[in-house]
Amino acid sequence: MQLNFLSSQIIHAALSVHKELGPGLLESVYQQCMVIELRENGLNVQSEVELPVRYHGHVKDTRPGATRELELSS
């Protein structure tokens, strides 16, 4: 699939979702609707896939819903 064609489909899907829903909803709502729209247009879409992130030698868990903790001390 050519890059211009793919980007054109993504932009068209985003405009369709925005036209249908309008502004002011949570990002997660638009994201879920984009997945539906892109799949209905024949694209293979995965949402919130795990993406390993390395920071200062540590690998961070980026799975959706993974527990996040922050502990501060001096």
N, C-alpha and C positions, 0 to 999 in steps of 0.2 A: 504494500500500500504506500502510495507516495505521501511525503510529508505534508505538502500543501493540501491534498485531499483530506488527510486525517485532521489537520488543524481546522479546516473548513467545517468538517462534521462536528468537531468539538465546540466551535464558536456557535454554530447553528443550534446545537443542543442547549448551550448555555442561554442563548437568547430565547429559545422556546420555553425553558424552565422559568426564566425571569418573567416572560410575558404571561405565563399561566399563573404564577404565584404572586408576582409583584414583590416589592421590597419589604424588609422588616422582619423576616423570619430568621430563625437560628441557622447558622452555617450548616449544621448537620442535616437539616431539612433539605436545603438546596443540594447538598452532597448526595443524599439518597435519591433525590429526583433526577439528578444528573446521571447516576448509575442506571436508573430505569430508562431514561431517554437514550443514552448511548447504547445500551443493550438492544432497545427497540430498533435502533438504526444499524444493527448488525455488528457492533463492535464487541470484542471480547474485553470485558472490564472487570478488574478486581478492585475492591475498595478496602482501604486501611490495611494494606499488606505490611508484614513485619519488615522493618528496615533497620539492620544493625547499625548502631552509631558508636564509634569509638571516640572517647574523650579522655585525654591524659592517661592513655593506657587502659582505660576501663571500657568495657562493652556495656552499653545501656540497653535495657529491655524496652523496646518501643512498641510492643504489642498493645492493641487497643484494650483498655481496661486494666492494664498492668498496674500494680500498686506503685505509687510514687511516694517517697518519703523524703523529708528534708529535716535534718537535725543540725542545729546550730549550737556551737559552744565557743567560749573564749578561753 
